[in-house]
Amino acid sequence: QLLHGILALERIFRKHNVATAVKPKTTLRNLLVHPKDKLEDSSKTDCIYRIPCKSCDKAYIGETGRTFHTRLEEHKKEAPNSKAARHTRANKKEAEREENKSAVTDHANRNNRATDREGARVTDREDNRRTRWTKEAVRIRKSAPTTNRDEGGHKLSH
């Protein structure tokens, strides 16, 4: 949109014999020079993340203002406390009634699945908490099917 406006102005100036110089947005310097080192996912804060399931195509979408590592550790801490394998129908019904703090653990227990902790990734970053909640809700809706119990911290209109 902005480029079209600049090009239109350039044409108008050209009609009146006024020379213009347009500075390119992408330069070799911008492409090649990166003064800051990239952060590892584990040390990123204020982020939206995705934890995939190893056994199916579902994933958990979450957000945190703390480091991703801290939040991932919280998910991991609850998993060992849950019953690891449920192969009988009675155990499956018990697992369906039980609600853990983490929706990731609920999915693993209820469906006898394993989460892909190594595949957990930060998908986006946002400093503003309300905007982060909105981005999380959009990701949950766009990433269906998910293991999330709700639609995120912000309710989107349908």
DAMO-V863286 format. One record per pair of residues at least 4 apart in sequence whose C-alpha atoms are under 8 Angstrom apart, sorted by the first residue. I is the first residue (numbers start at 1). J is the second residue. D is the distance in whole Angstrom. If there is no record, write none. Layout:
i = [I,I]
j = [J,J]
d = [D,D]
This chain:
i = [1,2,3,4,5,6,7,8,9,10,10,11,12,13,13,13,13,14,14,14,26,26,27,28,29,30,39,39,40,41,41,41,41,42,42,42,42,43,43,43,44,44,44,44,45,45,45,45,45,45,46,46,46,46,46,46,46,46,46,46,46,47,47,47,47,47,47,47,47,47,47,47,48,48,48,48,48,48,48,48,48,48,48,48,49,49,49,49,49,49,49,49,49,50,50,50,50,50,50,50,50,51,51,51,51,51,51,51,51,51,52,52,52,52,52,52,52,52,52,53,53,53,53,53,53,53,53,54,54,54,54,55,55,55,57,58,58,58,58,59,59,59,59,59,60,60,60,60,60,61,61,61,61,61,61,62,62,63,63,63,64,64,65,65,66,66,67,68,68,69,70,71,72,73,74,75,75,75,75,76,77,78,78,78,78,78,79,79,80,82,82,83,84,84,85,85,86,86,86,86,86,86,87,87,87,88,89,90,91,92,92,92,93,94,95,95,95,95,96,98,99,100,100,101,102,103,103,103,103,104,104,104,104,105,106,107,107,107,107,108,108,108,108,109,116,125,126,126,127,128,129,130,130,131,132,133,133,133,133,134,134,134,134,134,134,135,136,136,136,136,137,137,137,137,137,137,137,138,138,139,140,140,140,140,140,141,151]
j = [5,6,7,8,9,10,11,12,13,14,20,15,16,17,18,19,20,18,19,20,30,31,31,32,33,34,43,44,44,68,69,121,122,67,68,69,70,67,68,69,67,68,69,122,64,65,66,67,68,125,63,64,65,66,67,125,126,127,128,129,132,63,64,65,68,122,123,124,125,126,127,132,61,62,63,64,122,123,124,125,126,132,135,136,61,62,63,68,120,121,122,123,124,59,60,61,62,120,121,122,123,59,60,61,115,116,117,119,120,121,57,58,59,60,115,116,117,119,120,57,58,59,60,113,114,115,116,113,114,115,116,113,114,115,145,144,145,146,147,143,145,146,147,148,103,104,146,147,148,136,139,140,146,147,148,136,152,132,133,136,68,71,127,129,70,71,71,72,122,73,74,75,76,77,78,79,102,104,105,80,81,82,100,101,102,105,84,105,84,105,109,109,109,112,109,112,91,92,95,109,110,112,91,92,112,92,93,94,95,96,110,111,97,98,99,106,109,110,110,106,106,105,106,105,106,107,147,148,149,108,115,147,148,109,110,111,112,113,147,112,113,114,115,113,120,132,131,132,132,132,133,134,154,135,136,137,152,153,154,138,152,153,154,155,156,139,140,152,153,154,141,151,152,153,154,155,156,142,156,143,144,146,148,151,152,151,155]
d = [7,6,6,6,6,6,6,6,6,6,7,6,7,6,5,7,7,5,7,8,6,7,6,6,5,8,7,7,7,7,8,7,6,7,5,4,8,5,6,6,5,6,8,8,7,6,5,4,6,8,7,6,4,6,7,6,6,5,8,8,8,6,6,6,7,6,7,6,4,6,8,7,7,6,4,7,6,6,5,6,8,7,8,6,6,5,6,8,7,6,4,5,7,6,6,5,7,6,5,6,7,5,5,7,7,7,7,7,4,7,7,6,4,6,6,5,8,6,6,7,6,6,8,7,6,4,5,7,6,5,5,6,6,8,8,8,5,5,6,8,7,5,6,8,8,6,6,5,6,7,7,6,7,8,7,7,8,7,7,6,7,7,8,7,7,7,7,6,7,6,6,7,6,6,7,7,6,7,7,7,7,7,8,8,7,7,8,6,7,8,7,7,7,8,7,6,5,6,8,7,8,6,7,7,7,6,6,6,6,6,6,8,6,6,8,8,6,5,6,8,6,7,6,8,6,6,6,6,6,6,7,7,8,6,6,6,8,7,6,5,4,6,7,7,7,8,7,5,7,6,6,6,8,6,6,6,7,5,5,6,8,7,5,8,8,6,6,6,7,8,6,6,5,7,6,7,7,6,8,6,6,7,8,6,7,7,7]
